[in-house]
């Protein structure tokens, strides 16, 4: 029967992948576009054409949805990193307890 085994180094590698491939590009490439003076921090000039009001509303809704999705994604990625830290810490504590228990059995048999 196959045995499942937790590999803390694989979990750390997964964390690095999350940071480097997902979170860093969001933080450095996307989030900076929303900073003051950047392209996504300001609304286009809509003019006075009859459809400009509709375009403005559509843009505002799109911008808001994009921002909310980006924030949700960021929060999820940070949450994944936090949970992985907890799992790795619990694994280390569990391994320490298991080793101590095995050593105490050996001491009891001696």
C-alpha positions in Angstrom: 0.0 0.0 0.0 1.3 3.4 -0.9 2.2 5.7 2.0 1.6 9.5 1.9 4.4 11.5 3.1 4.7 15.3 3.7 7.7 16.9 2.2 8.4 20.3 3.8 10.9 21.2 1.2 8.3 20.6 -1.6 6.0 22.9 0.4 8.7 25.6 0.6 9.3 25.3 -3.1 5.6 25.7 -3.7 5.7 28.8 -1.5 8.6 30.2 -3.6 6.7 29.5 -6.8 3.6 31.3 -5.4 5.8 34.3 -4.5 7.9 34.4 -7.6 5.5 33.4 -10.4 2.2 34.8 -9.0 2.5 37.3 -6.2 5.7 39.2 -7.3 4.3 40.0 -10.8 1.0 41.2 -9.3 2.8 43.4 -6.8 5.5 44.8 -9.1 3.7 44.9 -12.5 0.0 45.3 -11.8 -0.3 47.1 -8.5 2.1 49.8 -9.5 -0.2 50.7 -12.4 -2.8 51.7 -9.8 -0.5 54.1 -8.0 -1.1 57.9 -8.2 -0.1 59.3 -11.5 0.0 55.9 -13.2 -2.1 54.7 -16.1 -4.8 52.9 -14.1 -5.0 55.6 -11.3 -6.9 58.0 -13.5 -10.0 57.9 -15.6 -9.9 58.8 -19.3 -11.4 62.0 -20.4 -14.8 61.2 -21.8 -15.8 64.4 -23.6 -19.3 65.4 -24.4 -20.4 62.8 -26.9 -23.9 61.3 -26.3 -22.3 57.9 -25.4 -19.7 59.3 -23.1 -21.8 58.8 -20.0 -22.4 55.1 -20.9 -18.7 54.7 -21.6 -17.8 56.3 -18.3 -20.2 54.0 -16.4 -18.9 50.9 -18.2 -15.3 51.9 -17.5 -16.0 52.6 -13.8 -17.6 49.2 -13.4 -14.8 47.4 -15.2 -12.2 49.3 -13.1 -13.9 48.5 -9.9 -14.4 44.8 -10.8 -10.7 44.5 -11.9 -9.5 46.1 -8.6 -11.8 43.8 -6.5 -10.6 40.7 -8.4 -7.0 41.7 -8.0 -7.4 42.3 -4.3 -9.2 39.0 -3.9 -6.4 37.2 -5.7 -3.7 38.9 -3.6 -5.5 38.0 -0.4 -5.9 34.4 -1.5 -2.2 34.1 -2.4 -1.1 35.7 0.9 -3.5 33.3 2.7 -2.0 30.3 0.9 1.5 31.4 2.0 0.3 31.8 5.6 -1.4 28.4 5.6 1.7 26.7 4.1 3.8 28.3 6.9 1.4 26.9 9.4 1.5 23.4 7.9 5.3 23.4 7.7 5.5 24.6 11.3 3.0 21.9 12.5 5.0 19.2 10.6 8.2 20.3 12.3 6.5 20.2 15.7 5.0 16.8 14.9 8.3 15.4 13.8 10.0 16.7 16.9 7.3 15.1 19.1 7.6 11.8 17.2 11.4 11.7 17.6 11.1 12.5 21.3 8.5 9.7 21.7 10.7 7.1 19.9 13.7 8.1 22.0 11.7 7.8 25.2 10.7 4.2 24.1 14.3 3.4 23.6 15.2 4.8 27.0 12.4 2.8 28.6 13.6 -0.4 27.1 17.2 0.1 28.3 
